[in-house]
Amino acid sequence: MRIARLAGRSVLLTDEGAVDLPAPPADDVFAHWDDLLAWSATATGARPYAEADLETPVPAPRQIFAVALNYRPHAAEAGYEEPAAPLVFTKFPTCLTGPYTTVDLPAGHVDWELELVAVIGREARRVPVEKGWDPVVALTVGQDLSERISQLAGRPAQFSLGKSYPGFGPVGPALVGLDEFPDRDDLELTCVLNGETVQHDRTANMIFPIPRLVSYLSEFCTLLPGDLIFTGTPAGVGNRRVPQRFLTPGDELVSRIEGVGEMRHRFRRNTP
């Protein structure tokens, strides 16, 4: 099942097009996820849609968690040892944007970070690792766009503001139910900038897989339906290249995860 948003409404995406959800699931997809899953198998009434019209599939999550240094090659390129526990920061919900938008570049050095995003569908607290997938109902593609100067300023550095400019949380193109994946623990990630592959890895290489992240976060916070977990980025980010490379006006960034989907973003200079 693939749930997306068009014109402010949740829809089911099928090979034939978009199908409007029945009420009341359309009002709260997470409260009715299992019912939607059963309905989606026989849903009819698809209509054409344009990919460019797709919006962020979770428009107002109450919590967005993000994980740093969750792939060993990325930790190594950043000059750090493998962390002993997940390194967690936040992105603020106003940074979210859809899967096919143009993002304004603020002053500074804006970098890319392709990430698999886990979508929480059920309230959860103190989840054991062996049940860490239970609160997760879907996966989606995310970009943890980051302005590196503001992110790394200060001693110690703080991450959240430099990663929360408007448009710095692209998510989409849809919420893909776990029923869609033969192996939800091993998905290929590919990030392409202007036709050049800049990131490529598999989620099986995470230091802390999704069940471990869910368990860890739920020890501190109550996880809520609609919460997003950005699970970390593989190696290949711009600020660790020699020479460094950052996003510029006119660039096209393609973010692709096997079985989940693809996002495409363009960039322009922010003007007052």
DOGU-165074 format. One record per residue: x, y, z of N, C-alpha, C in turn; chain. Coordinates in steps of 0.02 Angstrom, whole numbers, always signed. Layout:
# DOGU-165074
[[X; Y; Z]; [X; Y; Z]; [X; Y; Z]; 'A']
...
//
This chain:
# DOGU-165074
[[+42; -59; +0]; [+0; +0; +0]; [+44; +62; +0]; 'A']
[[+25; +110; -42]; [+62; +173; -48]; [+13; +231; -37]; 'A']
[[+23; +268; +17]; [-20; +325; +34]; [+19; +389; +23]; 'A']
[[-10; +434; -18]; [+21; +498; -33]; [-29; +553; -19]; 'A']
[[-8; +615; -36]; [-54; +672; -28]; [-55; +714; -91]; 'A']
[[-116; +731; -111]; [-128; +775; -168]; [-180; +827; -148]; 'A']
[[-165; +890; -162]; [-212; +944; -147]; [-238; +942; -76]; 'A']
[[-191; +926; -29]; [-209; +926; +42]; [-248; +867; +66]; 'A']
[[-255; +814; +24]; [-292; +755; +43]; [-248; +693; +35]; 'A']
[[-258; +644; +79]; [-223; +581; +72]; [-256; +539; +19]; 'A']
[[-216; +505; -22]; [-241; +463; -76]; [-201; +398; -77]; 'A']
[[-230; +347; -108]; [-194; +285; -122]; [-165; +289; -192]; 'A']
[[-101; +274; -199]; [-69; +272; -265]; [-69; +200; -290]; 'A']
[[-93; +191; -351]; [-94; +126; -384]; [-61; +133; -452]; 'A']
[[-53; +77; -486]; [-24; +79; -554]; [-69; +118; -602]; 'A']
[[-133; +123; -586]; [-180; +158; -630]; [-187; +232; -614]; 'A']
[[-166; +253; -554]; [-171; +323; -535]; [-184; +330; -460]; 'A']
[[-216; +386; -442]; [-230; +401; -372]; [-303; +387; -357]; 'A']
[[-316; +356; -299]; [-384; +340; -277]; [-397; +378; -212]; 'A']
[[-452; +415; -210]; [-470; +450; -148]; [-486; +400; -94]; 'A']
[[-465; +415; -32]; [-478; +370; +23]; [-550; +379; +48]; 'A']
[[-581; +326; +72]; [-647; +332; +101]; [-643; +367; +169]; 'A']
[[-697; +398; +189]; [-700; +427; +257]; [-723; +372; +304]; 'A']
[[-698; +371; +368]; [-653; +420; +399]; [-579; +408; +389]; 'A']
[[-554; +354; +358]; [-481; +347; +354]; [-446; +407; +323]; 'A']
[[-480; +442; +278]; [-448; +500; +246]; [-430; +553; +297]; 'A']
[[-465; +554; +353]; [-452; +605; +404]; [-393; +587; +449]; 'A']
[[-380; +521; +457]; [-327; +499; +502]; [-303; +431; +478]; 'A']
[[-255; +431; +432]; [-234; +368; +401]; [-202; +320; +452]; 'A']
[[-170; +347; +503]; [-136; +304; +551]; [-186; +268; +598]; 'A']
[[-239; +302; +616]; [-289; +270; +659]; [-325; +214; +623]; 'A']
[[-325; +216; +557]; [-362; +167; +518]; [-316; +129; +470]; 'A']
[[-252; +124; +486]; [-204; +95; +439]; [-223; +24; +419]; 'A']
[[-240; -18; +467]; [-256; -88; +451]; [-318; -93; +408]; 'A']
[[-368; -51; +420]; [-427; -50; +378]; [-410; -27; +307]; 'A']
[[-367; +23; +302]; [-346; +46; +236]; [-309; -8; +198]; 'A']
[[-268; -45; +234]; [-230; -99; +202]; [-277; -150; +171]; 'A']
[[-329; -169; +207]; [-378; -216; +179]; [-416; -185; +121]; 'A']
[[-436; -122; +127]; [-474; -88; +74]; [-431; -80; +11]; 'A']
[[-367; -66; +19]; [-324; -51; -39]; [-319; -109; -88]; 'A']
[[-329; -170; -64]; [-323; -228; -108]; [-375; -230; -163]; 'A']
[[-432; -197; -152]; [-486; -197; -202]; [-509; -127; -221]; 'A']
[[-471; -76; -203]; [-491; -7; -216]; [-497; +7; -291]; 'A']
[[-547; +45; -310]; [-557; +63; -380]; [-568; +139; -384]; 'A']
[[-574; +163; -445]; [-588; +234; -456]; [-526; +276; -462]; 'A']
[[-472; +248; -489]; [-410; +285; -496]; [-416; +340; -548]; 'A']
[[-382; +395; -535]; [-380; +451; -581]; [-308; +471; -594]; 'A']
[[-294; +500; -651]; [-224; +520; -666]; [-202; +575; -617]; 'A']
[[-136; +578; -607]; [-108; +631; -566]; [-38; +646; -592]; 'A']
[[-14; +705; -577]; [+54; +725; -596]; [+100; +717; -536]; 'A']
[[+157; +684; -546]; [+204; +676; -490]; [+222; +742; -458]; 'A']
[[+227; +794; -498]; [+247; +860; -472]; [+196; +887; -423]; 'A']
[[+135; +860; -423]; [+83; +885; -377]; [+84; +848; -310]; 'A']
[[+124; +797; -303]; [+126; +760; -239]; [+155; +805; -185]; 'A']
[[+124; +802; -126]; [+146; +841; -68]; [+180; +795; -18]; 'A']
[[+210; +824; +34]; [+240; +782; +85]; [+185; +738; +115]; 'A']
[[+196; +672; +120]; [+142; +627; +140]; [+122; +632; +213]; 'A']
[[+165; +660; +256]; [+147; +673; +326]; [+157; +748; +337]; 'A']
[[+106; +788; +330]; [+116; +861; +330]; [+131; +892; +398]; 'A']
[[+110; +860; +452]; [+119; +891; +518]; [+135; +840; +572]; 'A']
[[+193; +807; +566]; [+212; +761; +619]; [+225; +799; +684]; 'A']
[[+210; +767; +740]; [+223; +801; +803]; [+296; +796; +823]; 'A']
[[+330; +745; +800]; [+401; +736; +817]; [+439; +711; +756]; 'A']
[[+497; +741; +744]; [+543; +717; +692]; [+609; +703; +726]; 'A']
[[+629; +640; +725]; [+693; +619; +752]; [+742; +608; +693]; 'A']
[[+805; +620; +705]; [+856; +607; +655]; [+917; +578; +688]; 'A']
[[+953; +536; +652]; [+1009; +499; +680]; [+1072; +516; +641]; 'A']
[[+1125; +533; +677]; [+1189; +549; +647]; [+1235; +488; +647]; 'A']
[[+1278; +485; +596]; [+1333; +436; +594]; [+1307; +364; +603]; 'A']
[[+1258; +345; +562]; [+1228; +279; +569]; [+1252; +230; +515]; 'A']
[[+1300; +250; +474]; [+1333; +205; +427]; [+1408; +210; +439]; 'A']
[[+1442; +155; +445]; [+1513; +156; +463]; [+1555; +197; +414]; 'A']
[[+1546; +190; +348]; [+1587; +232; +302]; [+1575; +307; +312]; 'A']
[[+1513; +326; +329]; [+1500; +397; +341]; [+1533; +420; +405]; 'A']
[[+1531; +379; +458]; [+1566; +397; +519]; [+1640; +405; +506]; 'A']
[[+1668; +361; +465]; [+1739; +364; +450]; [+1756; +426; +410]; 'A']
[[+1715; +443; +359]; [+1731; +502; +319]; [+1724; +566; +360]; 'A']
[[+1682; +564; +412]; [+1674; +622; +455]; [+1728; +626; +509]; 'A']
[[+1769; +574; +514]; [+1824; +575; +561]; [+1806; +553; +631]; 'A']
[[+1752; +513; +637]; [+1730; +490; +703]; [+1733; +414; +708]; 'A']
[[+1739; +390; +769]; [+1733; +319; +781]; [+1659; +299; +780]; 'A']
[[+1647; +236; +770]; [+1579; +210; +771]; [+1547; +225; +838]; 'A']
[[+1488; +256; +840]; [+1456; +273; +904]; [+1433; +210; +940]; 'A']
[[+1434; +215; +1006]; [+1412; +158; +1048]; [+1336; +157; +1056]; 'A']
[[+1304; +213; +1045]; [+1231; +218; +1049]; [+1209; +268; +996]; 'A']
[[+1146; +266; +974]; [+1124; +313; +923]; [+1134; +386; +943]; 'A']
[[+1157; +426; +896]; [+1166; +498; +906]; [+1106; +533; +875]; 'A']
[[+1065; +563; +917]; [+999; +587; +897]; [+995; +663; +899]; 'A']
[[+965; +692; +847]; [+948; +763; +848]; [+878; +769; +818]; 'A']
[[+855; +830; +809]; [+788; +841; +782]; [+791; +885; +720]; 'A']
[[+739; +878; +679]; [+724; +926; +627]; [+654; +953; +644]; 'A']
[[+642; +1017; +634]; [+578; +1045; +652]; [+528; +1038; +595]; 'A']
[[+464; +1024; +611]; [+415; +1007; +559]; [+407; +1059; +504]; 'A']
[[+421; +1123; +518]; [+412; +1173; +466]; [+463; +1167; +409]; 'A']
[[+512; +1123; +417]; [+561; +1112; +363]; [+536; +1065; +310]; 'A']
[[+480; +1030; +322]; [+457; +979; +276]; [+435; +1009; +209]; 'A']
[[+448; +971; +157]; [+423; +989; +90]; [+410; +925; +52]; 'A']
[[+379; +933; -6]; [+360; +876; -46]; [+417; +846; -86]; 'A']
[[+402; +793; -123]; [+454; +755; -158]; [+477; +785; -224]; 'A']
[[+442; +836; -249]; [+460; +865; -314]; [+454; +941; -311]; 'A']
[[+493; +973; -268]; [+488; +1044; -259]; [+554; +1078; -275]; 'A']
[[+552; +1144; -277]; [+613; +1185; -282]; [+628; +1213; -213]; 'A']
[[+689; +1204; -190]; [+709; +1223; -123]; [+752; +1286; -126]; 'A']
[[+736; +1336; -85]; [+776; +1397; -81]; [+839; +1384; -41]; 'A']
[[+896; +1406; -68]; [+960; +1398; -34]; [+974; +1460; +8]; 'A']
[[+982; +1454; +73]; [+1003; +1511; +114]; [+1078; +1524; +104]; 'A']
[[+1103; +1577; +132]; [+1175; +1589; +131]; [+1210; +1532; +168]; 'A']
[[+1269; +1514; +144]; [+1307; +1461; +178]; [+1321; +1403; +132]; 'A']
[[+1332; +1345; +160]; [+1351; +1284; +124]; [+1297; +1231; +136]; 'A']
[[+1255; +1221; +86]; [+1199; +1174; +93]; [+1219; +1106; +64]; 'A']
[[+1211; +1055; +104]; [+1234; +987; +88]; [+1174; +940; +83]; 'A']
[[+1186; +884; +50]; [+1135; +832; +42]; [+1148; +774; +90]; 'A']
[[+1094; +740; +111]; [+1100; +679; +152]; [+1039; +636; +138]; 'A']
[[+1045; +588; +94]; [+991; +542; +80]; [+979; +496; +139]; 'A']
[[+915; +485; +157]; [+899; +443; +215]; [+835; +404; +204]; 'A']
[[+833; +343; +228]; [+771; +306; +236]; [+736; +334; +297]; 'A']
[[+671; +347; +291]; [+631; +374; +346]; [+580; +322; +367]; 'A']
[[+581; +305; +431]; [+531; +260; +461]; [+473; +302; +487]; 'A']
[[+412; +280; +473]; [+352; +316; +492]; [+315; +277; +547]; 'A']
[[+308; +309; +604]; [+274; +278; +661]; [+198; +282; +650]; 'A']
[[+164; +226; +662]; [+91; +225; +653]; [+52; +210; +715]; 'A']
[[+88; +190; +769]; [+54; +172; +831]; [+92; +200; +890]; 'A']
[[+57; +226; +939]; [+90; +252; +999]; [+132; +198; +1032]; 'A']
[[+192; +216; +1053]; [+237; +165; +1079]; [+282; +195; +1133]; 'A']
[[+295; +154; +1184]; [+339; +174; +1239]; [+376; +113; +1264]; 'A']
[[+441; +120; +1274]; [+484; +66; +1299]; [+474; +1; +1258]; 'A']
[[+488; +6; +1194]; [+480; -50; +1149]; [+543; -93; +1151]; 'A']
[[+538; -158; +1163]; [+597; -201; +1160]; [+622; -206; +1088]; 'A']
[[+687; -217; +1080]; [+717; -218; +1014]; [+683; -270; +969]; 'A']
[[+668; -328; +997]; [+639; -381; +956]; [+569; -363; +930]; 'A']
[[+539; -311; +957]; [+474; -287; +933]; [+480; -217; +902]; 'A']
[[+540; -198; +884]; [+552; -131; +860]; [+517; -112; +795]; 'A']
[[+500; -161; +754]; [+462; -146; +693]; [+388; -135; +707]; 'A']
[[+362; -157; +765]; [+290; -157; +776]; [+257; -87; +770]; 'A']
[[+287; -33; +796]; [+254; +32; +790]; [+262; +63; +720]; 'A']
[[+305; +35; +678]; [+319; +64; +612]; [+268; +36; +562]; 'A']
[[+234; +80; +525]; [+185; +57; +476]; [+208; +68; +404]; 'A']
[[+257; +112; +394]; [+277; +129; +326]; [+348; +156; +324]; 'A']
[[+375; +156; +264]; [+440; +186; +250]; [+431; +238; +196]; 'A']
[[+475; +288; +195]; [+475; +337; +142]; [+546; +363; +132]; 'A']
[[+555; +402; +79]; [+621; +431; +63]; [+626; +499; +96]; 'A']
[[+685; +516; +122]; [+697; +581; +151]; [+764; +609; +131]; 'A']
[[+769; +675; +133]; [+833; +710; +126]; [+841; +754; +188]; 'A']
[[+896; +743; +223]; [+913; +785; +281]; [+959; +841; +256]; 'A']
[[+930; +889; +219]; [+970; +944; +193]; [+998; +984; +252]; 'A']
[[+1060; +1007; +245]; [+1096; +1036; +302]; [+1138; +1095; +279]; 'A']
[[+1130; +1151; +314]; [+1175; +1208; +302]; [+1232; +1200; +352]; 'A']
[[+1292; +1185; +327]; [+1346; +1161; +370]; [+1376; +1215; +415]; 'A']
[[+1377; +1277; +394]; [+1409; +1329; +435]; [+1370; +1338; +500]; 'A']
[[+1303; +1347; +494]; [+1263; +1356; +555]; [+1258; +1290; +594]; 'A']
[[+1257; +1233; +559]; [+1253; +1169; +594]; [+1313; +1158; +640]; 'A']
[[+1372; +1175; +616]; [+1434; +1158; +651]; [+1462; +1216; +693]; 'A']
[[+1426; +1273; +694]; [+1449; +1329; +733]; [+1441; +1314; +808]; 'A']
[[+1485; +1343; +847]; [+1480; +1335; +920]; [+1519; +1276; +945]; 'A']
[[+1533; +1277; +1010]; [+1568; +1223; +1044]; [+1531; +1207; +1108]; 'A']
[[+1492; +1153; +1111]; [+1484; +1103; +1058]; [+1437; +1128; +1004]; 'A']
[[+1442; +1097; +945]; [+1398; +1113; +890]; [+1327; +1090; +905]; 'A']
[[+1277; +1126; +877]; [+1208; +1103; +881]; [+1182; +1096; +810]; 'A']
[[+1144; +1043; +799]; [+1127; +1024; +730]; [+1059; +1051; +707]; 'A']
[[+1011; +1057; +750]; [+941; +1059; +728]; [+924; +1121; +686]; 'A']
[[+947; +1180; +705]; [+927; +1240; +668]; [+955; +1240; +598]; 'A']
[[+1018; +1221; +589]; [+1048; +1220; +523]; [+1019; +1168; +477]; 'A']
[[+979; +1122; +505]; [+947; +1070; +466]; [+871; +1082; +459]; 'A']
[[+848; +1141; +478]; [+776; +1152; +480]; [+753; +1215; +443]; 'A']
[[+794; +1240; +397]; [+771; +1293; +353]; [+709; +1269; +314]; 'A']
[[+667; +1315; +290]; [+610; +1293; +249]; [+633; +1251; +190]; 'A']
[[+601; +1194; +180]; [+619; +1150; +125]; [+674; +1101; +139]; 'A']
[[+704; +1103; +200]; [+761; +1061; +215]; [+742; +990; +238]; 'A']
[[+677; +974; +234]; [+655; +906; +252]; [+611; +876; +197]; 'A']
[[+638; +867; +137]; [+597; +834; +85]; [+581; +762; +106]; 'A']
[[+518; +743; +97]; [+495; +676; +114]; [+445; +654; +61]; 'A']
[[+450; +590; +41]; [+401; +564; -7]; [+431; +508; -49]; 'A']
[[+402; +491; -104]; [+340; +520; -131]; [+277; +494; -97]; 'A']
[[+284; +439; -58]; [+225; +409; -26]; [+246; +372; +37]; 'A']
[[+198; +357; +79]; [+208; +311; +134]; [+198; +240; +107]; 'A']
[[+251; +202; +107]; [+249; +135; +78]; [+242; +84; +134]; 'A']
[[+186; +49; +136]; [+173; +1; +189]; [+224; -55; +189]; 'A']
[[+235; -83; +248]; [+286; -135; +255]; [+268; -197; +216]; 'A']
[[+204; -205; +197]; [+183; -262; +156]; [+215; -261; +86]; 'A']
[[+244; -204; +66]; [+272; -197; -1]; [+344; -224; -6]; 'A']
[[+375; -242; +51]; [+446; -256; +50]; [+461; -330; +63]; 'A']
[[+494; -365; +16]; [+516; -433; +31]; [+566; -435; +88]; 'A']
[[+609; -384; +92]; [+658; -378; +146]; [+665; -305; +166]; 'A']
[[+628; -285; +216]; [+627; -215; +236]; [+691; -193; +270]; 'A']
[[+735; -240; +287]; [+798; -224; +321]; [+856; -214; +273]; 'A']
[[+845; -223; +208]; [+901; -219; +160]; [+878; -188; +96]; 'A']
[[+882; -121; +92]; [+859; -82; +35]; [+916; -40; +7]; 'A']
[[+920; -35; -58]; [+973; +3; -91]; [+956; +78; -89]; 'A']
[[+1005; +120; -71]; [+997; +192; -73]; [+1044; +222; -125]; 'A']
[[+1018; +269; -164]; [+1059; +302; -215]; [+1041; +376; -218]; 'A']
[[+1091; +419; -213]; [+1082; +491; -219]; [+1123; +515; -278]; 'A']
[[+1090; +553; -323]; [+1121; +574; -386]; [+1116; +650; -390]; 'A']
[[+1172; +683; -401]; [+1175; +755; -408]; [+1197; +773; -479]; 'A']
[[+1152; +804; -517]; [+1166; +824; -586]; [+1192; +766; -627]; 'A']
[[+1163; +707; -617]; [+1181; +648; -656]; [+1238; +607; -627]; 'A']
[[+1271; +631; -575]; [+1327; +595; -544]; [+1305; +563; -479]; 'A']
[[+1318; +499; -471]; [+1301; +465; -409]; [+1349; +488; -354]; 'A']
[[+1321; +517; -301]; [+1362; +543; -246]; [+1355; +501; -182]; 'A']
[[+1301; +462; -176]; [+1292; +417; -119]; [+1263; +352; -144]; 'A']
[[+1288; +297; -117]; [+1262; +231; -135]; [+1279; +181; -80]; 'A']
[[+1228; +148; -52]; [+1239; +100; +1]; [+1176; +59; +8]; 'A']
[[+1173; +17; +60]; [+1114; -22; +75]; [+1097; -13; +149]; 'A']
[[+1032; -12; +164]; [+1012; -1; +233]; [+1033; -58; +280]; 'A']
[[+1050; -116; +252]; [+1076; -170; +293]; [+1141; -151; +327]; 'A']
[[+1173; -98; +302]; [+1237; -77; +330]; [+1230; -24; +385]; 'A']
[[+1170; -11; +407]; [+1161; +35; +464]; [+1195; +5; +526]; 'A']
[[+1225; +49; +565]; [+1253; +28; +629]; [+1196; +9; +677]; 'A']
[[+1144; +51; +678]; [+1085; +39; +719]; [+1025; +32; +674]; 'A']
[[+1002; -29; +661]; [+944; -39; +618]; [+881; -9; +648]; 'A']
[[+828; -6; +608]; [+766; +26; +630]; [+740; -2; +695]; 'A']
[[+737; -68; +706]; [+711; -92; +771]; [+751; -66; +830]; 'A']
[[+816; -60; +822]; [+859; -33; +876]; [+844; +41; +887]; 'A']
[[+834; +79; +833]; [+819; +150; +841]; [+752; +161; +875]; 'A']
[[+701; +123; +854]; [+635; +129; +885]; [+639; +113; +959]; 'A']
[[+673; +59; +976]; [+680; +40; +1046]; [+716; +94; +1086]; 'A']
[[+770; +120; +1059]; [+810; +171; +1094]; [+769; +235; +1104]; 'A']
[[+738; +260; +1051]; [+700; +322; +1057]; [+641; +315; +1106]; 'A']
[[+610; +256; +1104]; [+551; +247; +1147]; [+568; +240; +1221]; 'A']
[[+632; +233; +1236]; [+653; +235; +1307]; [+650; +306; +1334]; 'A']
[[+657; +355; +1290]; [+657; +425; +1312]; [+591; +460; +1299]; 'A']
[[+560; +445; +1241]; [+501; +481; +1219]; [+445; +432; +1203]; 'A']
[[+384; +455; +1211]; [+327; +418; +1184]; [+323; +432; +1110]; 'A']
[[+328; +380; +1069]; [+322; +387; +997]; [+249; +391; +979]; 'A']
[[+232; +436; +932]; [+163; +452; +916]; [+149; +438; +843]; 'A']
[[+87; +421; +826]; [+70; +410; +756]; [+87; +471; +713]; 'A']
[[+121; +458; +658]; [+143; +511; +613]; [+213; +535; +626]; 'A']
[[+244; +515; +681]; [+314; +534; +694]; [+359; +506; +639]; 'A']
[[+412; +543; +623]; [+460; +522; +572]; [+528; +510; +605]; 'A']
[[+562; +458; +582]; [+630; +444; +604]; [+675; +443; +543]; 'A']
[[+716; +496; +534]; [+768; +496; +483]; [+824; +452; +509]; 'A']
[[+839; +398; +474]; [+881; +345; +503]; [+955; +351; +489]; 'A']
[[+977; +406; +460]; [+1048; +416; +448]; [+1066; +412; +374]; 'A']
[[+1123; +442; +357]; [+1143; +445; +287]; [+1207; +406; +275]; 'A']
[[+1215; +377; +216]; [+1277; +343; +199]; [+1333; +392; +181]; 'A']
[[+1391; +366; +167]; [+1448; +408; +147]; [+1434; +443; +81]; 'A']
[[+1471; +498; +70]; [+1467; +534; +7]; [+1439; +604; +12]; 'A']
[[+1433; +631; +73]; [+1406; +698; +81]; [+1458; +749; +56]; 'A']
[[+1434; +809; +42]; [+1476; +858; +9]; [+1531; +888; +52]; 'A']
[[+1518; +897; +117]; [+1568; +931; +158]; [+1626; +886; +177]; 'A']
[[+1623; +821; +159]; [+1679; +777; +173]; [+1716; +759; +109]; 'A']
[[+1699; +791; +54]; [+1735; +780; -9]; [+1796; +826; -13]; 'A']
[[+1843; +807; -54]; [+1902; +848; -66]; [+1907; +861; -141]; 'A']
[[+1894; +923; -165]; [+1870; +980; -124]; [+1797; +972; -104]; 'A']
[[+1778; +1011; -55]; [+1708; +1009; -33]; [+1662; +1030; -90]; 'A']
[[+1602; +1004; -87]; [+1552; +1019; -139]; [+1485; +1030; -106]; 'A']
[[+1451; +1084; -126]; [+1387; +1100; -97]; [+1336; +1115; -151]; 'A']
[[+1273; +1116; -132]; [+1220; +1128; -180]; [+1220; +1201; -205]; 'A']
[[+1206; +1210; -268]; [+1207; +1276; -299]; [+1143; +1286; -339]; 'A']
[[+1125; +1349; -355]; [+1064; +1361; -394]; [+1066; +1323; -460]; 'A']
[[+1009; +1292; -477]; [+1003; +1254; -539]; [+1019; +1181; -532]; 'A']
[[+1049; +1159; -476]; [+1064; +1089; -466]; [+1000; +1047; -464]; 'A']
[[+1006; +984; -486]; [+952; +936; -478]; [+977; +879; -435]; 'A']
[[+940; +864; -381]; [+958; +811; -335]; [+904; +757; -339]; 'A']
[[+926; +696; -355]; [+881; +639; -359]; [+895; +592; -300]; 'A']
[[+844; +576; -263]; [+850; +535; -202]; [+807; +472; -213]; 'A']
[[+840; +414; -213]; [+805; +353; -232]; [+819; +298; -182]; 'A']
[[+766; +262; -160]; [+774; +204; -117]; [+734; +147; -146]; 'A']
[[+766; +91; -152]; [+736; +31; -182]; [+670; +14; -149]; 'A']
[[+618; +7; -191]; [+553; -13; -166]; [+513; +42; -133]; 'A']
[[+545; +98; -119]; [+511; +154; -85]; [+492; +208; -134]; 'A']
[[+539; +227; -177]; [+523; +277; -227]; [+580; +326; -238]; 'A']
[[+563; +380; -272]; [+613; +429; -293]; [+587; +499; -283]; 'A']
[[+631; +544; -262]; [+615; +615; -258]; [+663; +653; -304]; 'A']
[[+640; +709; -330]; [+682; +753; -371]; [+673; +825; -348]; 'A']
[[+729; +858; -335]; [+726; +927; -311]; [+774; +972; -350]; 'A']
[[+751; +1032; -361]; [+793; +1085; -391]; [+806; +1137; -337]; 'A']
[[+856; +1178; -350]; [+877; +1227; -300]; [+884; +1296; -332]; 'A']
[[+868; +1348; -293]; [+876; +1416; -315]; [+901; +1457; -256]; 'A']
[[+930; +1515; -270]; [+956; +1557; -217]; [+899; +1593; -181]; 'A']
[[+900; +1590; -115]; [+850; +1625; -76]; [+863; +1700; -80]; 'A']
[[+809; +1738; -92]; [+815; +1811; -95]; [+769; +1841; -42]; 'A']
[[+791; +1895; -11]; [+750; +1927; +41]; [+682; +1948; +16]; 'A']
//
